[in-house]
Each structure stands twice: as C-alpha cells, then as structure tokens.
C-alpha cells in the first residue's frame, strides 16, 4: 500500500513539476513568437509592390488637334486621329476619343477627352477638348 501511495505521490510531484515548467516556458515561447512576427511584419512595412501602369484609349497629341478643321470629312479625321472606339455605333453625329493612364508621366501631353461633332453628311462642325 505504501508503494502505491509513493507511486501516486511521485506521479503528482512529476506532473506538478512538468506543468510548472510548461507554464514558465510558455510566456517565453509566446514572446519569441510575437517578436519574430513583429520583425517579419516590420520588414514588409517599407515594401511597395510594383503596380503596372494602366493605359487605355487613343493618344491624341496637341499637334494632331491643330490639324482639325471645320469641314473635314470623317475619313480625313480618321487619318489624323486614328480610329475611334464608338465608330459605327448608334450615335453617328459625333466621335469621342478618350485617353486614360495611371502613370502621369506617360503621354503627359495627350488630350484626355476629345469629342468631334459631324453634320449629316459626315463633315466636322465643331470639336471639344477636355483635359
């Protein structure tokens, strides 16, 4: 009977010792993990991923706009400015040329929005430019 009690007492002492050891090592382990996580995340703080510039539309330069004249035909406008995306749509009395870029240095001189108005025969009556 003493052997069983001694065995039980040894088991309780061993379990208590291991539990205390785990409790004392757990905060150290947690602190090391937290510190390592902060160091890793701090390294990412100054990193900015590369963003590909997005460019859409037709580039219209001021030199091209200077060539526009009242009375030009649609075919002549197409030769000067290039094709428009809205050509052949339901609205045939005007063409819109739109340009957009996320990079302000790319085609900085280009016009953002050019609208050319035509009469019923397809000749330029006026145009507007929006930057």
C-alpha positions as CSV (number, residue, x, y, z in Angstrom):
1,X,0.0,0.0,0.0
2,X,2.9,2.3,0.7
3,X,4.3,1.5,-2.7
4,X,1.0,2.7,-4.3
5,X,1.0,5.8,-2.3
6,X,4.6,6.6,-3.0
7,X,3.9,6.0,-6.7
8,X,0.9,8.3,-6.6
9,X,2.9,10.9,-4.7
10,X,5.7,10.6,-7.3
11,X,3.2,11.0,-10.2
12,X,1.6,14.1,-8.6
13,X,5.1,15.6,-8.0
14,X,6.2,14.9,-11.5
15,X,3.0,16.2,-13.1
16,X,3.2,19.3,-11.0
17,X,6.9,19.9,-11.9
18,X,6.1,19.4,-15.7
19,X,3.1,21.7,-15.5
20,X,5.1,24.4,-13.8
21,X,7.9,24.0,-16.3
22,X,5.4,24.3,-19.2
23,X,3.8,27.4,-17.6
24,X,7.2,29.1,-17.1
25,X,8.4,28.3,-20.7
26,X,5.1,29.2,-22.4
27,X,5.4,33.0,-21.9
28,X,9.0,32.9,-23.3
29,X,7.8,30.9,-26.3
30,X,5.0,33.3,-26.8
31,X,7.2,36.4,-26.5
32,X,9.7,34.9,-29.0
33,X,6.9,34.1,-31.5
34,X,5.4,37.6,-31.1
35,X,8.8,39.3,-31.5
36,X,9.6,37.2,-34.6
37,X,6.3,38.1,-36.1
38,X,6.8,41.8,-35.5
39,X,10.3,41.7,-37.0
40,X,8.9,40.0,-40.1
41,X,6.0,42.4,-40.5
42,X,8.2,45.4,-39.9
43,X,10.3,44.3,-42.9
44,X,7.2,44.5,-45.1
45,X,6.3,48.0,-44.0
46,X,8.5,49.8,-46.4
47,X,7.9,47.4,-49.3
48,X,5.6,48.7,-52.0
49,X,4.7,46.2,-54.7
50,X,5.2,47.2,-58.4
51,X,1.9,48.3,-59.9
52,X,1.7,48.0,-63.7
53,X,0.6,51.3,-65.3
54,X,-2.8,51.0,-66.9
55,X,-3.2,52.9,-70.2
56,X,-6.4,52.9,-72.1
57,X,-7.7,54.7,-75.1
58,X,-6.3,56.7,-78.0
59,X,-3.4,59.1,-77.6
60,X,-4.3,62.4,-79.1
61,X,-1.4,65.0,-79.2
62,X,-1.8,68.8,-79.4
63,X,-0.2,68.6,-82.9
64,X,-3.0,66.3,-84.1
65,X,-5.7,68.6,-82.7
66,X,-4.1,71.6,-84.6
67,X,-4.8,69.7,-87.8
68,X,-8.5,69.6,-87.2
69,X,-10.6,72.0,-89.2
70,X,-14.3,72.6,-89.7
71,X,-15.3,70.9,-92.9
72,X,-13.0,67.9,-92.7
73,X,-14.7,64.6,-93.6
74,X,-14.9,61.6,-91.3
75,X,-12.2,59.7,-93.3
76,X,-9.8,62.7,-93.0
77,X,-10.4,62.8,-89.2
78,X,-9.7,59.1,-89.0
79,X,-6.4,59.6,-90.9
80,X,-5.4,62.4,-88.5
81,X,-6.6,61.0,-85.1
82,X,-6.9,57.3,-85.8
83,X,-10.0,55.1,-85.3
84,X,-12.4,55.8,-82.6
85,X,-14.0,53.2,-80.4
86,X,-17.5,54.5,-80.9
87,X,-17.4,54.5,-84.7
88,X,-20.4,52.6,-86.2
89,X,-22.4,52.9,-83.1
90,X,-26.0,54.2,-82.8
91,X,-24.8,57.8,-82.3
92,X,-23.3,58.8,-85.6
93,X,-23.2,62.6,-85.2
94,X,-20.1,62.7,-83.0
95,X,-16.9,60.6,-82.2
96,X,-15.3,60.5,-78.8
97,X,-11.6,59.9,-78.3
98,X,-10.8,59.1,-74.6
99,X,-7.4,58.5,-73.1
100,X,-6.6,57.4,-69.5
101,X,-3.4,56.4,-67.8
102,X,-2.5,55.7,-64.2
103,X,1.1,56.9,-64.9
104,X,1.0,60.7,-65.1
105,X,4.3,60.7,-66.9
106,X,3.1,58.5,-69.8
107,X,1.9,60.6,-72.7
108,X,1.7,63.7,-70.4
109,X,0.8,66.0,-73.4
110,X,-2.1,63.9,-74.6
111,X,-5.7,65.1,-74.5
112,X,-7.9,63.2,-72.1
113,X,-11.2,63.6,-73.9
114,X,-11.8,64.8,-77.5
115,X,-15.3,65.0,-78.9
116,X,-15.7,65.7,-82.6
117,X,-19.2,66.7,-84.0
118,X,-20.3,65.9,-87.6
119,X,-23.2,67.1,-89.7
120,X,-25.5,64.7,-91.6
121,X,-23.1,64.4,-94.5
122,X,-20.1,63.4,-92.2
123,X,-18.2,66.8,-92.1
124,X,-16.8,68.3,-88.9
125,X,-18.9,71.1,-87.5
126,X,-17.0,71.5,-84.1
127,X,-14.9,69.7,-81.5
128,X,-14.4,70.0,-77.8
129,X,-11.3,69.1,-75.7
130,X,-11.3,68.2,-72.0
131,X,-8.2,67.6,-70.0
